[in-house]
Amino acid sequence: MTIEQQTAEPFTGQKKNISHSLTRLLRPSSIAVIGGKWAEAVVLSCVEVGFKGDIWPVHPHKDMVAGHKAYADLASLPAAPDAVFLGVNRKTSIAMIKELSAMGAGGVVAFASGFAEVEDGKTYQDALIASAGDMAVLGPNCYGMINYLDGALLWPDVHGGTPVERGVAIITQSSNLAINLTMQLGGLPIAYTLTLGNQAMIGMADLIRVVAEDDRVTAIGLHIEGINDAPAFAAAVHDAKARGKNILALKAGLSEAAQNMTISHTASLAGGNAASEAFFDAIGIGIVHSIEEMLGGLSLLHCFGQIDDPSLMTMSCSGGEASLVADAAMRGDVPMPELSEAVTEAIKATVNPLVTVSNPFDYHTFDWGDGDRLAKTFTACMSAGIGITALIIDFPKPVLGRADAWKTALESVLAASHATGAKAIILASMPEGVPHEHACWLMERGIPAMRGFDHSIAAIAAAYKASQSKPPLTLAGIAASHDDTKAHDERQAKMMLAKSGVSIPEGGIATSRDQAVQLAKNNLAKNKLTGDRLVVMKAVSAELSHKTELGAVRLHIRGADMVAKTYDELATISPDVLIEDMIDDAVAELIIGVSHDPVVGLYLMLGSGGVMAELMRDTITLMLDVPREQIKQAVLSLKAGQIMQGWRGQPQGDIEAAIDAIMAIQSFALANASQISELEVNPLMVRPQDRSDKEAKGAVAVDALIRMRS
C-alpha cells in the first residue's frame, strides 16, 4: 500500500483521545525496541537505570540484543507493549505504527525524521497520524523520553541522570538541550525528561497534563520554541497548577507578536515575544531567560513547592559579597527588607560585638568553623520572617582538602532551618562554588544549592511568579484570520470607539475651505465659549497612519483666517480635513494598543504615549480581558502614571477617567475580537483631576486607528 493510499481519508486535525495511551507510554511496564544501534542503546539505558519491567527487542535477524531475547516481528511479542521505541525509517515507521495500534500497544516514540519538518514530509506525517488511531505517538523526528522514576528510558543517546523517587519534569523542544539538562551538577532531581519532535499527535499541553498527574513530580520546566495550541496549553497549565505543580518556561523563538503589523506603533513598542510573555504571565507561568535561571527556579520549587514571599535575607562572611548580592537583588526586583529592632538585637546577641547587623548581613569570621555558634546566628536570622534566607558560600577547590569549616556552615544552616521552619538556600557566587556532592547532600535535605547571584535572584523572582494562582484564561480573537484587513480613517475609528464610551474631541470632517471655517465656528458655539478657540486640524485618510511625520497634523489653530490657510495646505495631502477642539491642558499622555498575535490572539499594550512613545518605550503588555484594578496598577507603574500622580508638584491627572477609557477600549476590542487586527489610541490625553470644566471628560482619545477584517 502506498503512502497516498494510506491517506485516502485525510487527517482532519481533530484531537484524538490518547490520554490513557500516553500514560502507558510514559510509565510502562513493558518496552519494545525496534531498529539497529539506536534501539540497542535504548535497551542499555534501561538496564543501566534499573528498569524492572519487560524489555522486548524486535529484530528480524538477531536472537539477542544487548543481552535480551529478540523477537523476529511484532506478532511474536508476548503481549502488546506499553511503550515502543521505533528507530526505523519513515515508511517502515508508518507501517509498524499501524500494526502496533491494531495490537493495542500503549504508545510509540517515533525516532525517524523526514516528516513535516522537510519539504516532502507532510504526506508522510498525515499517514503516520492516520495509522496511529488512538495510540499516542511522541514525535516523529523525536529523541524520546526519560522516566527516572521508573527507570524507563526510550532514549537512544547519552544522559546524565540517575534514578529518583521524586523530582521535576522537564519538557523541551530540543533533544540536545534535553541531554545537557540531565548533566546538571546542582543536585536537582529530575523525574522526567521529555522531548516533543514534530508534535504530530502529542503537544506540550499533553505532556504537561500527564506529568502533572504523577504525584511524584514536584514542578515542571519547559523549553519552548513555539506553541501549536495556545488554548489547550493554557488549560493544561491551569490544571497542573491546581494539582500543585508550578511551572517555569524558558522561551526561545516564540512567534513574533503581530509580525505583519505595519500601521500602528503597538507591535514595535511591545517588542518581540511581548505577547507570549503576557500570555505566560496571565496563566501563571514563571518566565526565565537562561538555563541557569530555570535550573535554579526548579530547585526552589522542588524543595519548597511554591514561593509565596520572594523577599531575601543574605548571610555572608564578606562585605564584598554582601554588597554584590544586594545590587543583584535590586536589579532583579527582589526585596531585601530592613531588619526590625527586635530581630537586630536577637542577632547581635549571637555575634561578636564588632559585627554590624543589617540585611545583607556580614557576620565576619569570628565564629567560622564553630557549628553551634553559627547555628545560633543563622537561627536568629531565619527568625526574621523574611521569605528566603541565603547563606552565601563558595567552597575551596576539592584538591585543597580543607573544606571542613565549609561543611560545618552547611550543617548549621540545616539546623537553623529545621529549628525555625524557614526557607533556606545556599548561594554561591560562581557555578563551581558548590561541588556536586554537597549540592546533592543539600537538595536531599530540602535546601537548594543556587549558583551565581544574578541568575539566582532571577530564579527567585520567576519561582514567585510561578507560584501565583491565576483564573482560567479565555483567549480573544485567536481563531481569526487577519490576511484581508481594512483600515478605518481617524474620524471613523474615533466614532467607533465613542459608541463604546471612549471620550473624543468635538469636531467633524471638512471637504472645503468654507466648510472648515464654519465647522470651527460650530465647535466654538457647541462648547459655549467666547472668543477664538484653539482647534486641531488634520488631513485624514485610511491610507494615512503616521500623520505627524507627513506634516498632516497642525496644532494651535485659532481664527477663521488661520483655519482657511491651514485647510488649503492640508487639502494637498487629503481632501478630508478633520477639525477638532484642541485639548491643551493634558497632564500626561498614554498610548493604548490592541494587536493580534497569531498564536495567542489579541493582547493589550499600555504605555507612555504621544509623539515620544517610540523613543521612551515605556510599555506593559497584558492579555485581554484585564480586570480594572490590574489595569490601574499597570498604568500607575508607567512613567506617565507617575506624572499623573502629581510628580514633583505637578497637577494630578484624572486617573479614574483614564482607566475608564482603557476599559472602554478593551470592551470594544473584546466585542469585535473576531474582526480586529489592530487598534491604537495615541495619545489618550489625561486631563487634570481638578479642572475647571467639570462637564468635560478627564481622558480624551485625540488620535486613533483601527484595522479590521473586511
C-alpha positions in Angstrom: 0.0 0.0 0.0 1.4 3.4 -0.9 1.5 6.5 1.3 -1.1 8.1 -0.9 -3.4 5.1 -0.5 -3.0 5.2 3.3 -4.1 8.8 3.4 -7.2 8.4 1.2 -9.1 9.6 4.2 -7.2 12.8 5.0 -6.3 13.7 8.6 -8.9 16.1 10.0 -6.7 17.7 12.6 -9.1 16.7 15.4 -7.5 15.8 18.7 -7.7 12.1 19.5 -8.4 10.5 22.9 -4.9 9.5 23.8 -4.6 10.3 27.5 -4.5 6.7 28.7 -2.2 5.7 25.9 0.2 8.5 26.7 0.3 7.4 30.4 1.2 3.9 29.3 3.9 5.3 27.1 5.5 7.4 29.8 5.1 4.9 32.7 5.4 1.5 31.0 5.6 -2.0 32.4 6.9 -3.4 29.1 9.1 -1.8 26.4 9.6 -2.9 22.9 12.6 -1.6 20.9 12.8 -1.8 17.1 15.7 -0.8 15.0 19.5 -1.1 14.9 22.1 0.6 17.0 19.7 3.3 18.3 17.3 0.6 19.6 20.2 -1.3 21.2 21.2 2.0 23.0 17.7 2.2 24.4 18.0 -1.3 25.9 21.3 -0.5 27.5 19.9 2.8 29.0 17.0 1.0 30.6 19.3 -1.7 32.1 21.7 0.9 33.5 19.0 2.9 35.2 17.3 -0.3 36.6 14.0 -0.7 34.7 12.1 -3.5 36.4 9.7 -4.3 33.6 10.0 -6.4 30.4 12.3 -5.3 27.6 11.5 -6.9 24.2 13.9 -6.1 21.3 12.4 -6.7 17.8 14.9 -7.7 15.1 14.4 -9.9 12.1 17.9 -11.3 12.1 19.2 -11.4 15.7 18.4 -13.8 18.5 19.7 -11.5 21.2 20.1 -7.7 21.5 22.1 -6.3 24.4 21.6 -9.5 26.4 17.9 -9.7 25.8 15.9 -12.2 23.7 15.0 -10.7 20.4 11.7 -11.3 18.6 11.5 -11.6 14.8 8.5 -9.4 14.4 5.7 -7.6 16.3 3.4 -10.6 16.1 5.9 -12.7 18.0 5.9 -10.4 21.1 4.5 -11.9 24.3 1.9 -9.1 24.6 1.1 -5.6 23.3 3.9 -3.4 24.7 3.1 -0.4 26.8 5.9 1.6 25.2 7.8 1.3 21.9 10.9 2.9 20.7 10.7 2.9 16.9 14.1 3.5 15.3 13.4 2.7 11.6 12.9 4.8 8.5 9.8 6.9 7.9 8.0 4.5 5.5 8.6 1.5 7.8 7.6 3.6 10.8 4.2 4.3 9.4 3.5 0.6 8.6 4.7 -0.5 12.1 2.7 2.2 13.9 -0.4 0.9 12.2 0.3 -2.7 13.3 1.2 -1.6 16.8 -2.1 0.4 17.1 -4.1 -2.6 15.9 -2.5 -4.9 18.5 -3.2 -2.5 21.4 0.2 -1.1 22.1 0.4 1.8 24.6 2.4 4.4 22.7 5.4 5.0 20.4 8.4 7.2 20.3 8.9 7.8 16.6 12.6 8.5 16.2 12.7 8.8 12.4 13.0 12.1 10.6 11.7 13.1 7.2 8.2 14.1 8.1 6.6 17.6 8.3 10.0 19.2 9.1 11.1 18.6 5.4 9.6 19.7 2.1 8.0 16.4 1.1 7.2 15.2 4.6 3.7 16.4 5.3 2.1 13.5 3.4 4.1 11.0 5.5 3.2 12.8 8.7 -0.5 12.7 7.9 -0.2 9.0 7.1 1.6 8.4 10.4 -1.3 10.1 12.3 -3.9 8.2 10.4 -2.1 4.9 11.1 -1.8 5.6 14.9 -5.6 5.7 15.6 -5.9 6.4 19.4 -2.4 5.2 20.1 -0.1 8.0 21.3 2.9 8.8 19.1 5.6 11.1 20.5 7.3 12.8 17.6 8.1 11.9 14.8 11.6 13.3 14.5 11.9 12.9 18.2 14.7 11.7 20.5 12.3 10.2 23.0 11.6 10.2 26.7 13.3 9.5 30.1 11.5 8.4 33.2 14.0 8.3 36.0 11.2 7.4 38.5 10.6 4.0 37.0 13.8 3.5 35.0 12.1 3.7 31.7 14.3 5.3 29.1 13.2 5.3 25.5 16.3 7.3 24.8 19.0 6.4 22.2 21.8 8.6 23.4 23.9 9.6 26.5 22.2 11.1 29.5 23.4 12.2 33.0 20.6 11.4 35.3 20.1 8.8 38.0 17.0 7.0 39.5 15.0 9.3 41.8 11.9 8.8 43.9 10.5 12.3 43.2 11.7 15.3 41.2 10.9 17.8 38.5 9.7 17.1 34.9 11.5 18.9 32.0 9.8 19.1 28.6 11.8 20.5 25.8 11.7 21.0 22.0 15.4 20.5 21.7 16.9 17.0 22.1 20.4 18.3 22.6 19.2 20.7 25.3 17.5 17.7 27.0 20.8 15.8 27.1 22.6 18.8 28.5 20.0 19.4 31.2 20.4 15.8 32.5 24.1 16.6 33.1 23.4 19.4 35.6 25.5 19.3 38.8 23.3 21.3 41.0 21.7 18.3 42.7 18.3 18.9 41.1 16.4 15.5 40.9 14.9 15.1 37.5 11.8 12.8 37.3 11.1 13.1 33.6 13.0 14.5 30.6 10.6 14.6 27.6 11.2 15.8 24.0 8.5 16.7 21.5 9.8 16.4 18.0 7.3 17.4 15.3 4.3 17.2 17.7 2.2 15.4 15.1 -0.1 14.0 17.8 1.4 14.9 21.2 1.9 18.5 22.0 3.4 20.2 25.1 -0.1 20.6 26.7 -0.5 16.8 26.6 2.8 16.2 28.3 2.1 18.8 30.9 -1.1 17.0 31.8 0.4 13.6 32.1 3.4 14.5 34.2 1.2 16.8 36.4 -1.0 13.7 37.2 2.1 11.9 38.6 2.2 12.6 42.4 6.0 12.1 42.3 6.5 15.2 40.1 7.2 18.4 42.1 7.4 21.1 39.4 7.6 21.4 35.7 10.2 23.2 33.5 9.5 23.9 29.8 11.8 24.9 27.0 9.6 26.4 24.3 10.3 27.3 20.7 6.6 27.6 19.7 3.1 26.7 20.9 0.8 25.0 18.5 -2.4 25.2 20.6 -2.5 28.1 23.0 -6.0 27.4 24.5 -5.0 23.7 25.2 -1.7 24.9 26.6 -3.4 27.4 28.9 -5.9 24.8 30.1 -3.2 22.2 30.8 -1.2 24.8 32.8 -4.2 25.7 34.8 -4.9 22.1 35.7 -1.3 21.4 36.6 -1.2 24.4 38.9 -4.4 23.2 40.5 -2.5 20.0 41.3 0.2 22.0 43.0 2.7 21.6 40.1 4.1 25.1 39.4 5.8 25.7 36.0 8.7 27.7 34.7 9.3 28.4 31.0 12.5 29.2 29.1 11.2 30.7 25.9 13.2 30.9 22.7 12.0 32.0 19.3 8.3 32.2 20.1 6.2 33.8 17.5 7.0 37.5 16.9 4.0 39.4 18.1 2.0 40.7 15.3 4.5 40.0 12.6 2.6 41.7 9.8 1.7 45.0 11.6 2.8 48.0 9.6 0.4 50.7 10.7 0.4 51.1 14.5 3.2 51.6 17.0 1.8 48.9 19.2 3.7 45.8 17.9 7.1 47.5 17.7 6.7 49.1 21.1 5.6 45.9 22.7 8.8 44.2 21.4 9.5 40.7 20.3 7.8 38.0 22.3 5.8 40.5 24.3 2.5 38.7 23.6 4.0 35.4 24.6 5.3 36.8 27.9 1.9 38.4 28.6 0.3 35.0 27.9 2.7 33.2 30.3 2.1 35.8 33.0 -1.7 35.6 32.6 -1.7 31.8 33.1 0.7 31.8 36.0 4.0 30.6 34.4 7.3 31.9 35.7 9.4 33.2 32.8 13.2 32.5 32.9 15.7 33.7 30.3 18.6 31.3 30.8 19.2 27.6 31.6 20.8 28.6 34.9 17.7 30.5 35.9 15.5 27.6 35.0 17.5 25.1 37.0 17.7 27.4 40.0 14.0 28.2 39.9 13.1 24.5 39.6 15.3 23.8 42.6 13.4 26.3 44.6 10.0 24.8 43.5 11.2 21.3 44.1 12.3 22.0 47.7 9.6 24.4 48.7 6.6 23.7 46.5 6.0 27.4 45.9 7.4 30.8 46.9 4.8 33.0 48.5 7.2 35.6 49.6 10.3 36.4 47.4 11.9 38.7 50.0 15.5 37.8 50.7 18.0 38.0 53.6 21.6 37.0 53.0 24.3 36.0 55.4 28.0 36.0 54.4 31.4 36.5 56.0 32.3 39.0 53.4 31.2 42.6 52.9 32.1 42.4 49.2 29.7 39.5 48.6 27.0 41.2 50.7 27.1 44.3 48.5 27.2 42.3 45.3 24.1 40.3 46.1 22.3 43.4 47.3 23.0 45.0 43.9 21.8 41.9 42.1 18.6 41.9 44.2 18.0 45.5 43.2 18.5 44.7 39.5 16.2 41.7 39.8 13.5 43.5 41.8 13.7 41.1 44.7 13.2 42.9 48.0 15.8 42.8 50.8 13.8 44.2 53.8 15.4 46.0 56.7 15.5 44.1 59.9 13.3 45.1 62.8 14.9 46.4 66.0 13.9 43.2 67.8 15.4 40.9 65.2 18.5 43.1 65.1 19.0 42.8 68.8 18.4 39.0 68.7 21.1 38.6 66.0 23.5 40.9 67.9 23.3 38.6 70.9 24.8 35.8 68.9 27.8 37.5 67.3 30.9 39.4 68.2 30.3 42.9 69.4 32.3 44.3 66.5 29.8 42.9 63.9 27.2 45.3 62.5 23.8 43.7 61.9 21.9 44.5 58.7 20.4 42.9 55.6 22.5 41.9 53.8 24.4 40.6 56.8 28.1 40.3 57.1 28.7 38.1 60.1 32.5 38.2 59.8 34.7 35.2 60.6 34.8 35.3 64.3 32.7 32.2 64.6 33.9 30.5 61.4 34.1 26.7 61.9 32.1 26.8 65.2 28.9 24.9 64.3 27.0 25.7 67.5 27.7 29.5 67.3 26.9 29.7 63.6 23.7 27.7 64.1 22.6 30.3 66.8 23.3 33.2 64.5 21.6 31.6 61.5 18.6 30.7 63.6 18.3 34.3 64.7 18.5 35.5 61.1 15.9 32.9 59.9 13.5 34.1 62.7 13.2 37.5 61.0 10.2 36.3 59.0 11.8 37.1 55.6 10.7 34.9 52.7 14.1 33.3 51.9 17.3 33.3 53.9 20.5 32.6 51.9 24.0 31.6 53.2 26.5 32.9 50.7 29.3 30.5 50.5 31.8 29.2 47.9 33.8 26.0 48.6 37.5 25.8 48.0 38.8 23.5 45.2 38.4 19.9 46.2 42.1 19.3 45.6 42.9 21.5 48.6 41.2 19.1 51.0 40.4 21.9 53.5 36.6 22.2 53.4 35.6 21.0 56.9 34.7 24.5 58.0 32.5 25.0 54.9 30.7 21.7 55.6 30.1 22.9 59.2 28.5 26.0 57.8 26.1 23.9 55.7 25.2 21.8 58.7 24.5 25.0 60.7 22.2 26.3 58.0 20.3 23.0 58.0 20.0 23.0 61.8 18.7 26.6 61.8 16.2 25.8 59.0 14.8 22.8 61.0 14.6 24.9 64.1 12.7 27.8 62.5 10.9 26.2 59.6 12.3 29.0 57.4 13.1 28.6 53.7 16.9 28.4 53.5 19.1 28.3 50.4 22.8 28.1 49.8 24.0 30.8 47.4 27.4 30.5 45.7 28.9 33.4 43.7 30.1 31.0 40.9 28.8 27.8 39.4 31.8 25.9 40.8 31.2 27.3 44.3 29.2 24.3 45.5 30.6 20.9 44.5 28.2 18.4 43.1 28.4 16.1 46.2 27.5 19.0 48.5 24.7 20.2 46.2 23.2 16.7 46.3 23.5 16.5 50.1 21.7 19.8 50.4 19.0 19.0 47.9 18.2 15.7 49.7 17.6 17.7 52.8 15.4 20.3 51.2 17.9 23.1 50.7 18.5 24.3 47.1 22.1 25.0 46.1 22.0 28.1 44.0 24.8 29.3 41.8 25.5 32.9 40.6 24.0 36.0 42.1 22.1 37.4 39.2 20.8 34.0 37.9 19.7 33.1 41.4 17.9 36.4 42.0 16.1 35.9 38.7 15.2 32.4 39.6 13.6 33.6 42.9 11.6 36.1 41.0 10.4 33.5 38.4 9.6 30.9 41.1 7.5 33.6 42.9 5.7 34.4 39.6 5.1 30.7 39.0 3.6 30.3 42.5 0.8 32.9 41.8 -2.7 31.4 41.3 -4.4 32.6 38.2 -8.0 32.2 36.9 -8.6 30.2 33.7 -7.7 32.3 30.7 -10.0 32.7 27.7 -8.1 33.9 24.6 -9.8 36.5 22.4 -9.5 36.6 18.6 -7.2 33.6 18.4 -9.0 31.8 15.6 -9.5 34.9 13.4 -7.7 35.2 10.0 -6.0 38.6 9.6 -4.9 38.3 6.0 -7.6 40.5 4.4 -8.0 43.7 6.5 -9.4 47.2 6.1 -8.1 50.3 7.8 -10.5 53.0 9.0 -9.5 56.6 9.0 -9.1 58.5 12.2 -12.6 60.0 12.4 -14.2 56.7 11.7 -12.0 55.0 14.3 -12.9 57.6 16.9 -16.6 57.4 16.3 -16.5 53.6 16.6 -14.7 53.9 20.0 -17.1 56.7 21.1 -20.0 54.3 20.8 -18.3 52.1 23.4 -17.9 55.1 25.8 -14.5 56.5 24.9 -14.4 60.3 25.0 -13.3 62.0 21.8 -12.9 65.7 21.0 -15.8 67.7 19.4 -15.3 68.1 15.7 -16.0 66.9 12.2 -14.7 66.5 8.6 -14.4 69.4 6.2 -14.1 69.0 2.5 -13.9 72.7 1.6 -12.4 75.9 2.9 -15.8 77.4 3.8 -16.9 74.2 5.5 -13.7 74.2 7.5 -14.3 77.7 8.7 -17.9 77.0 9.6 -17.0 73.8 11.4 -14.5 75.6 13.5 -17.2 78.2 14.4 -19.7 75.5 15.2 -17.2 73.9 17.6 -16.9 77.2 19.4 -20.7 77.6 19.7 -21.2 74.0 20.9 -18.6 74.5 23.6 -20.4 77.7 24.7 -17.1 79.6 24.7 -16.5 83.2 23.8 -13.6 84.3 21.6 -11.4 82.2 19.4 -11.0 78.6 20.4 -7.9 76.6 19.7 -8.5 73.7 17.3 -6.5 70.9 15.8 -6.6 70.3 12.0 -5.6 67.0 10.4 -5.5 65.5 6.9 -7.3 62.2 7.3 -7.5 59.1 5.2 -7.5 55.3 5.7 -4.1 55.3 4.0 -2.6 57.9 6.4 -1.3 56.3 9.5 1.7 58.2 10.9 0.3 61.7 10.2 2.8 63.7 12.2 5.8 62.5 10.1 3.9 63.6 6.9 3.1 67.1 8.2 -0.6 66.2 8.2 -1.3 67.5 11.8 -1.5 71.2 12.7 -1.9 72.3 16.3 -2.8 75.6 17.9 -5.0 76.8 15.0 -7.0 79.9 16.0 -9.4 82.1 14.0 -11.1 81.9 10.6 -8.1 83.2 8.5 -5.7 80.6 10.1 -8.3 77.8 9.7 -8.7 78.7 6.0 -5.0 78.8 5.3 -4.4 75.6 7.1 -7.2 73.8 5.2 -5.6 74.8 1.9 -2.3 73.3 3.0 -3.8 70.1 4.3 -6.1 69.6 1.4 -3.0 68.9 -0.8 -2.4 65.8 1.4 -6.0 64.6 1.6 -9.4 66.1 0.6 -10.8 65.2 4.0 -9.6 67.5 6.8 -10.6 66.8 10.4 -11.2 69.8 12.7 -11.5 69.2 16.4 -11.3 71.1 19.7 -7.7 71.1 20.9 -7.1 69.5 24.3 -4.4 71.8 25.7 -4.5 71.0 29.5 -3.3 67.4 29.5 -1.2 66.3 32.5 0.1 63.2 30.7 -0.4 61.2 27.5 -1.0 57.4 27.2 -0.8 55.0 24.3 -3.3 52.1 24.3 -2.9 49.4 21.7 -4.6 46.1 20.9 -2.8 43.8 18.4 -3.2 40.3 17.2 -0.7 37.6 17.7 -1.1 34.5 15.5 -0.5 32.2 18.5 -2.3 33.8 21.5 -4.7 36.1 19.8 -5.4 39.7 21.0 -3.3 41.4 23.5 -3.3 44.8 25.2 -0.4 47.2 25.3 -0.3 50.2 27.7 2.4 52.8 27.6 3.5 56.4 28.0 2.2 57.9 24.7 2.4 60.9 22.4 5.0 61.6 19.7 7.8 60.4 22.1 6.2 56.9 22.6 8.7 55.0 20.5 11.6 56.9 22.0 10.5 56.3 25.6 9.5 52.7 25.0 7.8 52.6 28.4 5.2 49.9 28.0 3.4 47.0 29.6 1.7 44.1 27.7 -1.3 42.2 29.1 -3.7 39.7 27.7 -7.3 40.6 27.3 -9.6 40.5 29.4 -7.9 42.6 32.1 -9.6 43.5 35.4 -9.9 47.2 36.2 -7.6 47.1 39.2 -4.8 45.3 37.3 -5.1 47.9 34.5 -4.8 50.7 37.1 -1.7 49.1 38.7 -0.2 48.8 35.2 -0.9 52.4 34.3 0.5 53.8 37.6 3.7 51.8 37.1 4.4 53.7 33.9 6.4 57.0 33.7 3.2 58.7 32.6 1.4 57.1 35.6 4.0 58.6 37.9 3.4 62.0 36.3 -0.4 61.6 36.8 0.1 61.1 40.5 1.5 64.6 40.9 5.2 64.1 40.2 7.3 67.0 41.5 4.3 69.1 42.4 2.6 68.8 39.0 -1.2 68.7 38.9 -2.7 65.3 39.5 -4.3 63.7 36.4 -7.8 62.2 36.3 -6.6 58.6 36.8 -10.0 57.1 37.1 -11.1 58.7 33.8 -8.0 57.3 32.1 -8.9 53.8 33.5 -12.5 54.3 32.3 -11.2 55.0 28.8 -8.9 51.9 28.8 -11.7 49.7 30.0 -14.0 51.0 27.2 -11.3 50.4 24.6 -10.8 46.9 25.9 -14.6 46.3 25.8 -14.7 47.4 22.2 -11.8 45.0 21.4 -13.5 42.1 23.1 -16.8 42.8 21.4 -15.1 42.8 18.0 -12.4 40.2 18.7 -13.1 38.1 15.7 -12.5 41.1 13.4 -9.9 43.3 15.0 -6.4 43.1 13.6 -5.1 46.2 15.4 -6.4 49.1 17.3 -4.5 52.0 18.7 -5.3 55.2 20.6 -2.3 57.5 20.8 -2.4 59.7 22.6 -5.1 59.4 25.2 -4.9 62.8 26.8 -5.3 62.6 30.6 -6.5 66.0 31.9 -6.1 67.4 35.4 -8.2 65.9 38.2 -9.2 69.4 39.4 -10.0 71.1 36.1 -12.4 74.0 35.7 -14.6 72.4 33.0 -16.1 69.5 35.1 -18.6 68.6 32.3 -15.7 67.6 30.0 -14.2 64.1 30.3 -11.0 63.7 32.1 -9.4 61.5 29.5 -9.8 62.1 25.7 -8.7 60.0 22.8 -7.3 62.6 20.4 -6.0 60.1 17.8 -7.0 56.6 16.9 -6.7 53.9 14.2 -8.5 50.7 13.7 -7.8 47.9 11.3 -10.3 45.1 10.9 -11.1 42.2 8.7 -13.0 43.4 5.7 
